[in-house]
C-alpha cells in the first residue's frame, strides 16, 4: 500500500534511558527506522554528561535525518536538555517560542516550515508543562503558532494533557480538527493519550498507530501517523475528530487502544537556556 503525504512520528524518549535503566540510543534508532518516518519529534533529549560526537542529537540526526532544529530548555556546564525535530526534508523559517510559566520547568515550542515534495507544511512541536494552569497559557500560544493560514499544519509532541477535553484540545480543535487517539503512557500499560499528533488546513490523518515494542525502551510509546497533504487530504469527513480516522498500523506492529523569535538552524546554540531555572 502506497502511503500518502507525510509519515510523522513523535516520541518522548526519556533521555534515552529505558525501564532497564540502560542508556541506549541504538535501540531508539532501530525502532524509529522500522517506521521510516519523514519527520520525527523527540522529547526529553538529554546531552548532559554526553558531549562531543556522541551527543544524543548528533547521533539521532546522523541515523535518521539530514535536517534538524533543537529547542533547549535547560543548559548546564556539561550539556543541555530539551526537544528536537529531525526531518528528511529541509526546514525553513525555524523559530523557538518560550512557553515557560512562572517558576515551573522551562518549556518551549519549535515552529518551522517543512519544504516537502507536496509543498510547504507548517510544523510545530512541543513538550508542554505538568500544571493545568501552565498548559492553559501554553495552549493559547500553541493555537496561534499552529494556525494554518492556508497551509497544511501539523502539531505534535508530548502535551501532558491527561484528559481528552483538557485545555490543549479545547484550544486546538478550532484550528486543527484532526488528532490521534492512541494511548501512549505509561508505556508498560498505556492509559493516557499524552502524546498526540494534530493536523488541520488541507491535511488529514489517514491512519495512526503506536509500537508496543517501545515499552522496553522508554516510559512513553511513540505515536505515528500517515497524513494526507493537499488533494491527498480527502473528504472533509476525514478531517473530523473521529475514530474513523484511526486505523490499523502497517503489518508487523501492534495496535494499542484507542514570545516567538527568529532562530538559527539549531536554536539555543549560543549556550543560553530559554528561561532561567528558579
Secondary structure, DSSP 8 states (H G I E B T S, - for coil): ----SEEEEEEE-GGGB-TT--B-HHHHHHHHHHHT-SEEEEEEEE-TT--GGG-HHHHHHHHH-SEEEEEEEEEETTEEEEEEEEESSEEEEEEEEE---TTS---EEEEEEEEETTEEEEEEEEE--SSHHHHHHHHHHHHHHH--TTSEEEEEEE----STTSHHHHHHTTT--EE-----BSGGG--B--EEEEEESSEEEEEEE--GGGGGT-SB--EEEEEEEGGGG-SGGGGSSSGGG----STTS-------EE--TTTTTTS--SS---
